[in-house]
Amino acid sequence: MEYVDGVELYNEKLHTVTCSSECHQIGGVWLSKRIEEASKLQLKLFDVVPYIDSKILTNSKNKTKLDEKSDVYSVCVLLWEISSGTPSFYKKTNNIDLIYEITQGQRETIVPDTPNNYANIYTGITTVNW
């Protein structure tokens, strides 16, 4: 621990160090940080599910490659978020179910009062089965 201007600072990257048979330093405190990071990574991965092209989610052998159409799909999801003011599928808590629903054609509905031209960009591109 260090103190700077009365503020206690912690070293979050402590690890076990063995100097010799007579010198052992305290370490291993990193485990809780690693668990926290893994949990955050898992949450981040689940957060991107709505943006992943449905053809990628559908292909169980993962032979499908991301391409420009995949980018367009993701942009369309962003367009929907702009028009709605909320994250796509934000009410969904189970991402396994969400993945299934997306692969079956589930999409967000157009928000009332969204201009037709804007809505057509979103619905026209995201409903195409590439």
C-alpha positions in Angstrom: 0.0 0.0 0.0 1.0 3.5 -0.7 -0.3 6.8 0.5 -0.4 9.9 -1.6 -1.9 13.1 -0.1 -3.6 11.0 2.6 -5.2 8.7 0.0 -4.6 5.0 0.4 -3.6 3.3 -2.9 -3.7 -0.4 -3.4 -1.5 -2.4 -5.8 -4.0 -4.5 -7.7 -1.3 -6.5 -9.5 0.3 -8.3 -6.6 1.6 -11.7 -7.3 3.6 -14.5 -5.7 7.4 -14.0 -5.9 9.9 -16.6 -4.8 13.4 -15.2 -4.4 15.1 -18.3 -3.1 14.3 -21.1 -0.6 14.6 -18.5 2.2 12.8 -15.6 0.7 9.0 -15.7 0.0 6.9 -12.6 -0.5 3.2 -12.2 0.0 1.3 -12.3 -3.2 -1.6 -14.0 -4.9 -3.9 -11.2 -4.1 -4.7 -11.0 -7.8 -7.2 -13.9 -7.7 -10.1 -11.7 -6.7 -9.2 -9.2 -9.4 -9.0 -12.0 -12.0 -12.4 -13.3 -11.0 -13.9 -9.8 -11.2 -12.2 -9.2 -14.7 -13.6 -12.6 -16.0 -17.1 -11.7 -14.8 -16.9 -8.3 -16.5 -15.6 -9.9 -19.7 -18.5 -12.4 -19.6 -21.0 -9.5 -19.1 -19.3 -7.6 -22.0 -19.6 -10.6 -24.3 -23.3 -10.9 -23.4 -23.8 -7.2 -24.0 -22.7 -7.5 -27.6 -25.2 -10.3 -28.5 -27.8 -7.9 -30.1 -25.1 -6.5 -32.4 -23.8 -9.8 -33.7 -25.1 -10.7 -37.2 -27.7 -13.4 -36.9 -26.0 -15.5 -39.6 -23.0 -15.7 -37.2 -25.2 -16.8 -34.3 -27.0 -19.3 -36.6 -23.9 -21.1 -37.9 -23.0 -23.7 -35.3 -19.8 -24.8 -37.1 -18.7 -21.2 -37.2 -17.7 -21.3 -40.9 -19.4 -18.0 -41.5 -17.1 -15.0 -41.6 -17.8 -11.5 -40.6 -18.1 -9.2 -43.6 -19.5 -5.8 -44.7 -23.1 -7.2 -44.3 -22.3 -8.1 -40.7 -21.2 -4.5 -40.1 -24.4 -3.2 -41.8 -26.4 -5.5 -39.4 -24.7 -4.0 -36.4 -25.2 -0.4 -37.7 -28.9 -1.1 -38.1 -29.1 -2.2 -34.5 -27.4 1.1 -33.5 -29.9 3.0 -35.7 -32.7 1.3 -33.7 -31.1 2.3 -30.5 -30.8 5.9 -31.6 -34.5 6.1 -32.5 -35.7 4.3 -29.4 -33.2 5.9 -26.9 -32.7 2.4 -25.3 -30.2 -0.4 -25.8 -31.4 -3.2 -28.1 -33.2 -6.0 -26.2 -32.4 -4.3 -22.9 -35.3 -6.1 -21.2 -33.9 -9.5 -22.0 -31.9 -11.1 -19.2 -31.1 -14.5 -20.6 -28.7 -14.2 -23.5 -29.1 -17.9 -24.5 -32.8 -17.3 -25.1 -31.9 -14.0 -26.9 -29.5 -15.7 -29.2 -32.2 -18.3 -30.1 -34.8 -15.6 -30.6 -32.5 -13.5 -32.9 -31.6 -16.6 -35.0 -35.4 -17.2 -35.4 -35.8 -13.7 -36.7 -36.7 -11.7 -33.6 -35.9 -8.0 -34.0 -36.9 -4.9 -32.0 -40.1 -3.2 -33.1 -40.1 0.3 -34.6 -40.7 3.0 -32.0 -43.9 5.1 -32.7 -43.2 8.4 -34.5 -40.0 7.1 -36.0 -39.8 8.6 -39.5 -40.7 6.0 -42.2 -37.5 6.5 -44.2 -35.4 6.0 -41.0 -37.4 2.9 -40.0 -37.1 1.4 -43.5 -33.4 1.6 -43.2 -33.5 -0.5 -40.0 -36.2 -2.9 -41.0 -35.2 -3.3 -44.6 -31.7 -4.3 -43.9 -32.1 -6.3 -40.7 -34.9 -8.5 -42.0 -32.9 -9.6 -45.1 -31.8 -13.2 -44.7 -28.3 -13.2 -46.1 
